[in-house]
């Protein structure tokens, strides 16, 4: 059986970058035309290993940066001023986009609004702990104070 290096994840075969044994027809008729794999030679295996090492290093750097950002955000207290009535209810609400804008203003970090975990928008004055996903599986709890404007 010939060996192939997978260029992408293939269901029931393997993950990207792995060397797998596949039938000659499957490799020639399915994997290669769809650019899912390439035949495994000594040089292509070495190149695939180098690519995988580069990707692993980049992922490690990204995780390290996400952890540093999470530490910074854990120490951050956001103050968001919003118009409110006599009873402390806001005219409107504080949404995840407002929290992202406050984080950018306070710390200069670019975070996607979909990574801010709010069950529902904040509609009253007060202090809340908001969970923000900084990277893959790296979470930070940001203390958010909503005050009357």
C-alpha positions in Angstrom: 0.0 0.0 0.0 1.3 3.4 -0.8 1.8 6.1 1.8 0.3 9.6 1.6 0.8 12.8 3.5 -2.5 14.4 4.4 -2.7 18.1 3.5 -6.1 18.5 5.2 -8.1 16.6 7.8 -9.8 13.7 6.1 -12.7 12.0 8.0 -12.0 8.3 8.9 -8.4 8.6 7.5 -6.4 11.0 9.6 -5.5 14.5 10.5 -3.5 17.1 8.6 0.2 16.4 8.4 0.1 12.7 9.2 1.5 10.0 7.0 -1.1 7.3 6.3 -1.3 4.0 4.3 -4.1 4.2 1.7 -4.9 2.2 -1.3 -3.4 3.2 -4.6 -6.8 3.9 -6.2 -8.1 6.0 -3.3 -4.9 8.1 -3.4 -4.9 8.6 -7.2 -8.6 9.0 -7.7 -9.9 10.8 -4.6 -7.2 12.3 -2.4 -4.8 13.9 -5.0 -7.4 15.4 -7.3 -9.1 17.1 -4.3 -5.8 18.3 -2.9 -6.4 16.4 0.3 -3.1 14.5 0.2 0.2 14.0 -1.7 2.3 10.9 -2.2 4.8 10.4 0.6 8.4 10.6 -0.5 11.5 11.2 1.7 11.6 14.9 0.8 7.8 15.4 1.1 7.8 13.7 4.6 10.7 16.0 5.7 8.9 19.1 4.3 5.6 18.1 6.1 7.5 17.6 9.4 9.1 21.1 9.0 5.6 22.6 8.3 4.1 20.8 11.3 6.9 22.1 13.6 6.4 25.6 12.3 2.6 25.4 12.9 3.2 24.0 16.4 5.6 26.9 17.2 3.1 29.4 15.9 0.3 27.8 18.0 2.5 27.9 21.1 3.3 31.6 20.6 -0.4 32.4 20.1 -1.3 30.5 23.3 1.4 32.4 25.2 0.1 35.7 23.9 -3.5 34.8 24.8 -2.5 33.9 28.3 -0.7 37.2 28.8 -3.7 39.0 27.5 -5.9 37.0 29.8 -3.7 38.0 32.8 -4.0 41.6 31.8 -7.8 41.4 31.4 -8.2 39.7 34.8 -6.7 42.8 36.4 -8.8 45.2 34.4 -11.9 47.0 35.7 -14.0 48.5 33.0 -16.3 51.4 33.7 -19.1 52.0 31.3 -21.2 55.1 31.7 -24.7 54.8 30.4 -27.9 56.8 30.8 -30.1 55.4 33.5 -33.4 56.2 35.2 -34.2 56.8 38.8 -34.5 53.1 39.7 -31.1 52.2 38.2 -32.5 50.7 34.9 -30.6 51.7 31.8 -32.1 53.4 28.9 -31.1 50.8 26.4 -28.5 48.2 27.4 -24.8 47.4 27.6 -24.0 44.8 24.9 -21.0 42.7 24.1 -19.9 45.4 21.5 -19.9 48.0 24.2 -17.7 45.8 26.4 -15.3 45.1 23.4 -15.1 48.9 22.8 -14.3 49.5 26.5 -11.6 46.8 26.4 -10.0 48.4 23.3 -10.1 51.8 24.9 -8.7 50.6 28.2 -6.1 48.0 27.1 -5.8 48.4 23.3 -6.7 44.7 22.8 -8.7 43.7 19.7 -11.4 41.1 20.7 -14.2 39.8 18.6 -17.6 40.7 20.1 -18.7 37.0 19.7 -16.0 36.0 22.2 -17.7 38.0 25.0 -19.9 35.7 26.9 -23.0 37.5 28.1 -26.2 35.6 28.8 -28.2 38.7 28.1 -27.4 42.4 27.7 -26.8 44.3 30.9 -29.9 46.5 31.6 -29.2 47.8 35.2 -26.5 49.8 36.9 -24.1 47.7 38.9 -21.0 45.5 38.8 -20.7 42.3 36.9 -18.0 39.7 36.1 -18.0 39.2 32.3 -16.2 36.2 30.8 -14.1 36.9 27.6 -12.5 34.3 25.5 -9.1 35.6 24.6 -7.8 32.6 22.6 -8.5 28.9 22.1 -9.7 27.8 25.5 -8.1 30.8 27.3 -10.7 32.7 29.3 -10.5 35.9 31.3 -13.0 37.4 33.8 -13.3 41.2 33.4 -14.9 43.2 36.2 -17.4 45.5 34.5 -18.9 48.4 36.3 -22.0 50.0 34.7 -22.5 53.5 36.1 -25.1 56.2 35.6 -24.0 58.9 33.2 
